[in-house]
Amino acid sequence: MALVTVSAIFLRWLPAHGFPILLLFAVSAGAALAIYLTQRRRYSASSRGIHQESVDADITAVLWTAFAGVALGGLGIGVVLAG
């Protein structure tokens, strides 16, 4: 939900910073969509792990979320410095 809110804020910045903001919007909206679409699978795996008393960390989800955060930060700095 936070990434959807950030996506809306990026659209609000469109008149001030121009079309490079659409790249930020695409990254944050894509990350939010990916999280939403994989949520049921991750919750099912977690509940099975709790039932079997053996829960594994989802390393790929953590790394992709971290990558999206770093990409948003880098792109955001680039857009602000360029404008």
C-alpha positions in Angstrom: 0.0 0.0 0.0 2.9 2.3 0.7 4.3 1.9 -2.8 0.9 2.7 -4.3 0.8 5.9 -2.3 4.4 6.7 -3.4 3.3 6.1 -7.0 0.5 8.7 -6.6 2.9 11.2 -5.1 5.2 10.7 -8.1 2.3 11.6 -10.4 1.7 14.7 -8.4 5.3 15.7 -9.1 4.9 15.3 -12.9 4.2 19.0 -13.6 7.2 20.2 -11.6 9.8 17.6 -12.8 8.5 16.5 -16.2 8.4 13.1 -17.8 11.4 11.4 -16.0 9.0 11.1 -13.1 7.1 8.5 -15.1 10.1 6.2 -14.7 9.8 6.5 -10.9 6.1 5.9 -11.2 6.7 2.8 -13.3 9.2 1.3 -10.9 7.1 1.9 -7.8 3.9 0.8 -9.4 5.6 -2.3 -10.8 7.0 -3.2 -7.4 3.6 -2.7 -5.8 2.0 -4.9 -8.4 4.6 -7.6 -8.0 4.1 -7.6 -4.2 0.4 -7.8 -4.6 0.5 -10.6 -7.2 2.8 -12.8 -5.1 1.2 -12.2 -1.8 -1.0 -15.2 -1.7 1.8 -17.6 -2.6 4.1 -16.1 0.1 1.4 -16.3 2.8 0.6 -19.9 1.8 4.3 -20.8 2.1 4.5 -19.1 5.4 1.4 -20.8 6.9 2.7 -24.2 5.7 6.0 -23.4 7.3 4.4 -22.4 10.6 2.3 -25.6 10.5 5.5 -27.7 9.9 7.4 -25.7 12.4 10.0 -24.8 9.8 9.7 -21.3 8.2 12.3 -20.3 5.6 13.1 -16.7 4.8 12.1 -15.6 1.3 15.4 -14.2 0.2 14.4 -13.4 -3.3 11.5 -11.2 -2.2 13.7 -9.3 0.2 16.4 -8.7 -2.5 13.8 -7.6 -5.1 12.2 -5.2 -2.7 15.7 -3.8 -1.7 16.6 -3.5 -5.4 13.3 -1.5 -6.0 14.1 0.8 -3.1 17.6 1.4 -4.2 16.4 2.0 -7.8 13.8 4.5 -6.6 16.3 6.3 -4.5 18.8 6.6 -7.3 16.3 7.6 -9.9 14.7 10.1 -7.5 18.1 11.8 -6.8 18.8 11.8 -10.5 15.5 13.4 -11.4 15.8 16.1 -8.7 19.4 17.0 -9.6 18.6 17.1 -13.3 15.6 19.4 -12.8 
